[in-house]
Amino acid sequence: MLTLDTQTFIAAAPKGLRAEAAGMSPAEFYDHYCGHAGPIRLSEFAAGHRNAECTATLEFADHLRTVATTGSPVAALTSALYEEGYPVEILQFHQRRTAGGTATFVRCELDGKRGWGAAFADDGAESIVRAMLSGINRLGS
């Protein structure tokens, strides 16, 4: 069962993100960097039999798109988003395993804007997908 300790989650963040978020409460940090509002939503996520397999179904305004990978979720998701009109570039990637799950932090660039997205999940691949979508949604809103 996933247990989010926001202090541990923030402590797992890279130094640059911690500096950017200085003065935010844990709730403000979570709302700002982990928000899921925006043009793209994660409709479904399924981890495969091996750690390197996953399937993510993305919900856009007018359709769904399923992304399946047996390799890097970053590469698969980046390619799928590019094809959907979201030419995102991942500038920094940090992932930390904690006692309660996996924390992932990505610094994205979309249409000349840069910003962080973060997520926490039981599964490392799901954490990556959620962090990327949080960052893209923050930049694309």
One Martini backbone bead per residue (centre of mass of N, CA, C, O) as a GRO file, in nm:
protein
  141
    1MET     BB    1   0.096   0.036   0.024
    2LEU     BB    2   0.071   0.365  -0.025
    3THR     BB    3   0.299   0.605   0.140
    4LEU     BB    4   0.289   0.952   0.201
    5ASP     BB    5   0.576   1.137   0.288
    6THR     BB    6   0.633   1.460   0.231
    7GLN     BB    7   0.912   1.498   0.360
    8THR     BB    8   1.052   1.266   0.207
    9PHE     BB    9   0.981   1.358  -0.074
   10ILE     BB   10   1.128   1.633  -0.062
   11ALA     BB   11   1.409   1.515   0.022
   12ALA     BB   12   1.433   1.359  -0.267
   13ALA     BB   13   1.482   1.603  -0.402
   14PRO     BB   14   1.648   1.803  -0.578
   15LYS     BB   15   1.822   2.077  -0.504
   16GLY     BB   16   1.687   2.278  -0.706
   17LEU     BB   17   1.394   2.219  -0.615
   18ARG     BB   18   1.423   2.284  -0.318
   19ALA     BB   19   1.498   2.581  -0.368
   20GLU     BB   20   1.242   2.662  -0.530
   21ALA     BB   21   1.049   2.550  -0.271
   22ALA     BB   22   1.114   2.739  -0.070
   23GLY     BB   23   0.850   2.788   0.176
   24MET     BB   24   0.690   2.550   0.126
   25SER     BB   25   0.461   2.348   0.188
   26PRO     BB   26   0.383   2.029   0.143
   27ALA     BB   27   0.109   2.095   0.010
   28GLU     BB   28   0.216   2.302  -0.194
   29PHE     BB   29   0.415   2.119  -0.336
   30TYR     BB   30   0.215   1.909  -0.431
   31ASP     BB   31   0.022   2.100  -0.588
   32HIS     BB   32   0.243   2.221  -0.782
   33TYR     BB   33   0.410   1.939  -0.884
   34CYS     BB   34   0.150   1.705  -0.874
   35GLY     BB   35  -0.053   1.796  -1.051
   36HIS     BB   36  -0.335   1.677  -1.278
   37ALA     BB   37  -0.398   1.927  -1.422
   38GLY     BB   38  -0.494   1.926  -1.769
   39PRO     BB   39  -0.464   1.806  -2.104
   40ILE     BB   40  -0.341   1.546  -1.946
   41ARG     BB   41  -0.431   1.207  -1.866
   42LEU     BB   42  -0.430   0.932  -1.653
   43SER     BB   43  -0.628   0.655  -1.697
   44GLU     BB   44  -0.402   0.417  -1.715
   45PHE     BB   45  -0.207   0.161  -1.530
   46ALA     BB   46   0.041  -0.104  -1.617
   47ALA     BB   47   0.226  -0.350  -1.501
   48GLY     BB   48   0.426  -0.588  -1.575
   49HIS     BB   49   0.606  -0.875  -1.519
   50ARG     BB   50   0.825  -0.678  -1.563
   51ASN     BB   51   0.985  -0.384  -1.489
   52ALA     BB   52   1.006  -0.298  -1.815
   53GLU     BB   53   0.689  -0.310  -1.810
   54CYS     BB   54   0.431  -0.096  -1.968
   55THR     BB   55   0.099   0.069  -1.943
   56ALA     BB   56  -0.039   0.373  -2.087
   57THR     BB   57  -0.332   0.574  -2.059
   58LEU     BB   58  -0.420   0.854  -2.242
   59GLU     BB   59  -0.598   1.166  -2.193
   60PHE     BB   60  -0.758   1.354  -2.414
   61ALA     BB   61  -0.997   1.558  -2.524
   62ASP     BB   62  -1.069   1.338  -2.793
   63HIS     BB   63  -0.873   1.099  -2.675
   64LEU     BB   64  -0.701   0.794  -2.670
   65ARG     BB   65  -0.371   0.665  -2.551
   66THR     BB   66  -0.154   0.392  -2.589
   67VAL     BB   67   0.140   0.305  -2.396
   68ALA     BB   68   0.399   0.074  -2.473
   69THR     BB   69   0.668  -0.091  -2.279
   70THR     BB   70   1.008  -0.258  -2.251
   71GLY     BB   71   1.137   0.006  -2.149
   72SER     BB   72   1.144   0.329  -2.154
   73PRO     BB   73   0.909   0.552  -2.046
   74VAL     BB   74   1.036   0.812  -2.146
   75ALA     BB   75   1.064   0.748  -2.446
   76ALA     BB   76   0.772   0.661  -2.507
   77LEU     BB   77   0.629   0.920  -2.405
   78THR     BB   78   0.779   1.130  -2.570
   79SER     BB   79   0.693   1.022  -2.847
   80ALA     BB   80   0.386   1.032  -2.808
   81LEU     BB   81   0.366   1.336  -2.741
   82TYR     BB   82   0.484   1.441  -3.003
   83GLU     BB   83   0.254   1.315  -3.184
   84GLU     BB   84   0.036   1.503  -3.007
   85GLY     BB   85   0.188   1.805  -2.975
   86TYR     BB   86   0.424   1.741  -2.737
   87PRO     BB   87   0.748   1.877  -2.736
   88VAL     BB   88   0.917   1.724  -2.511
   89GLU     BB   89   1.182   1.788  -2.273
   90ILE     BB   90   1.427   1.628  -2.082
   91LEU     BB   91   1.655   1.778  -1.854
   92GLN     BB   92   1.570   1.625  -1.581
   93PHE     BB   93   1.642   1.327  -1.370
   94HIS     BB   94   1.480   1.193  -1.070
   95GLN     BB   95   1.519   0.896  -0.857
   96ARG     BB   96   1.358   0.766  -0.553
   97ARG     BB   97   1.373   0.541  -0.304
   98THR     BB   98   1.141   0.464  -0.056
   99ALA     BB   99   0.962   0.325   0.193
  100GLY     BB  100   0.673   0.401   0.026
  101GLY     BB  101   0.832   0.442  -0.262
  102THR     BB  102   0.843   0.639  -0.566
  103ALA     BB  103   1.039   0.917  -0.654
  104THR     BB  104   0.976   1.168  -0.911
  105PHE     BB  105   1.186   1.402  -1.109
  106VAL     BB  106   1.108   1.651  -1.364
  107ARG     BB  107   1.261   1.849  -1.614
  108CYS     BB  108   1.090   2.052  -1.841
  109GLU     BB  109   1.028   2.121  -2.195
  110LEU     BB  110   0.776   2.354  -2.338
  111ASP     BB  111   0.764   2.593  -2.553
  112GLY     BB  112   1.013   2.738  -2.374
  113LYS     BB  113   0.924   2.602  -2.112
  114ARG     BB  114   1.012   2.555  -1.762
  115GLY     BB  115   0.971   2.258  -1.541
  116TRP     BB  116   0.842   2.082  -1.276
  117GLY     BB  117   0.783   1.737  -1.196
  118ALA     BB  118   0.592   1.517  -0.973
  119ALA     BB  119   0.605   1.182  -0.810
  120PHE     BB  120   0.416   0.909  -0.644
  121ALA     BB  121   0.483   0.548  -0.634
  122ASP     BB  122   0.513   0.216  -0.627
  123ASP     BB  123   0.597   0.242  -0.921
  124GLY     BB  124   0.848   0.361  -1.115
  125ALA     BB  125   0.700   0.398  -1.389
  126GLU     BB  126   0.454   0.549  -1.281
  127SER     BB  127   0.613   0.784  -1.162
  128ILE     BB  128   0.720   0.885  -1.430
  129VAL     BB  129   0.455   0.942  -1.577
  130ARG     BB  130   0.336   1.137  -1.364
  131ALA     BB  131   0.568   1.346  -1.370
  132MET     BB  132   0.553   1.421  -1.666
  133LEU     BB  133   0.255   1.514  -1.666
  134SER     BB  134   0.285   1.734  -1.456
  135GLY     BB  135   0.488   1.906  -1.613
  136ILE     BB  136   0.325   1.944  -1.874
  137ASN     BB  137   0.069   2.064  -1.746
  138ARG     BB  138   0.207   2.314  -1.628
  139LEU     BB  139   0.313   2.421  -1.915
  140GLY     BB  140   0.027   2.381  -2.090
  141SER     BB  141  -0.181   2.580  -1.921
   0.00000   0.00000   0.00000
